[in-house]
Amino acid sequence: MHLKIYDQQHIQHLTRKRAGETKLGECVQTLSSSALADELKNNSATYVLLGLPEDIGVRANYGRGGAQTAWQPALSNILNIQSNHFFKGDELLILGHVDMDDLMKQAEKADIQTLRELVSQVDQRVTEVISMIVSAGKTPIIIGGGHNNSYGNIKGAALGLLKNKLLPEAKINCINSDAHTDFRALEGRHSGNGFSYAFHEGFLNKYAIVGLHENYNSENVLNELKKYSKQIQYSLFEEIFVQEELSFKQAVLNAIDFTKELYCGIELDMDTVQNIPSSAKTSSGISANQARQFVSCCGKNTKAVYLHIAEAAPVLSHIKTDNKTGKLIAYLVTDFIKAKNSRV
């Protein structure tokens, strides 16, 4: 299994301790590398934090690289949150990250076709780890990488639930807050077709998208959504924020209602959040607070099987490092956990 496991020494190195305070990094759990699957299953933590440090899928979709840089600043910010009665941190296990180093090296000067072949290898690695986490009865919280990883998340979660006999077949629903459908043609794997591949291979049952942008979805893709209208539902950013025909909260609730009968993956593409560095940074998007509301509402009101925060790129070649991105991801992670814990 291609997995870099973090031990307590690694976690403590990233935790900034202070007298009279307790940080999350002093409370979170870790694993050793021996008998990994059994150790994971027997661990008392409910949530498992996992990094996906890659941007191959983004580049295979002609996008800007940088999505591999979200994991480390997000982890550092999460570990340095205060542990208090709102969230103590002992139910969070820091697993580590899926090892993509060899694939990233191969991708450095690769052409589009080679990049798409490499994404298929990324798929295999992500699917294997997510399946292991879900079959252990845990909820993975996945940070980083391109939105190509929606495929591995969906497939891995579905296979993990099937292994535990919680589903009659390997198939789940998904809600995605995104400016784009990521439902492009099956032309070789990249960040723009993770959901379409998962759908056509049968792992994605129902797909709900919150806040699509009219300007950045082709007529062909919109026709595909219409073709599968019984299984795909979406709201438009313009009807929510420009024409104001629908509230953001209602758009999220509509997506939840559409997917509620089955286990559901929760996906948030950071290119839908205004002015957040990403492969497709937007000057017109939802606010950071609305992103927090989205993950919280979904965590509380769905049978959420995982959370994935995708495409944030705090380090891009054309700008200096954005240090706020990691902090926002830390808010999103804790909002989701608190909301899911509050489910009756």
Buried (B, 14 or more C-beta within 10 A) or exposed (E): EBBBBBEBEBBEEBBEEEEEEBBBBBBBBBBEEEEBEEBBBEBEBBBBBBBBBBBBBBBBBEBBBBBBBBBBBBBBBBBBBEBEEEBBBBBBBBBBBBBBEEBBEBBEEBEBEBBBBBBBBBBEBBBBBBBBBBBBEBBBBBBBBBBBBBBBBBBBBBBBBBBEEBBEEBBBBBBBBBBBBBBBEEEBBBBBBBBBBBBEBEBBBBBBBBBBBEEBBEEEBBEBBEEBEEBBBBBBBBBBBEEEEBEBEEBBBBBBEBBBEBBBBBBBBBBBBBBBBBBBBBEEBBEBEBBBBBBBBBBBBBBBBBBBBBBBBBBBEEEEEBEBBBBBBBBBBBBBBBBBEEEE
